[in-house]
Amino acid sequence: MFWNRTEHGFYQDASSLFWEYGQDTDFGARLHDLRHKFAIDRLREGWSIYRVQKCIGHDSVKTTARYYFRYLSQQQQDRVRSDGDNGFR
């Protein structure tokens, strides 16, 4: 968390600060959107679903699949599931 000296004088996390910056600059994305982009791009590159799960911190690989498989073709889904070493290459 970062101290943000506003008229309210409260703590804000990095995500809130990023959002405010985006509003001021018409960036139009949240910090969490960058997390989603990272995961989708890595899966499309062929990273194991297990490796992506560990990188983004999901407790279950099912959560990773639920959120990100909708952006992958069936062939891409099959490839990221088939990594026998669970992504630790």
PEDADA-V594123 format. One record per backbone hydrogen bond with DSSP energy under -1.0 kcal/mol. CO is the residue of the C=O (numbers start at 0). NH is the residue of the N-H. If there is no record, write none. Layout:
CO:NH, CO:NH
//
This chain:
1:11, 3:5, 11:1, 12:16, 13:17, 14:18, 15:19, 16:20, 17:21, 18:22, 19:23, 20:24, 21:26, 30:34, 31:35, 32:36, 33:37, 34:38, 35:39, 36:40, 37:41, 38:42, 39:43, 40:44, 41:46, 42:45, 47:51, 48:52, 49:53, 50:54, 51:55, 52:56, 52:57, 59:63, 60:64, 61:65, 62:66, 63:67, 64:68, 67:70, 68:71, 72:76, 73:77, 74:78, 75:79, 76:80, 77:81, 79:48, 82:85, 84:87, 86:88
//
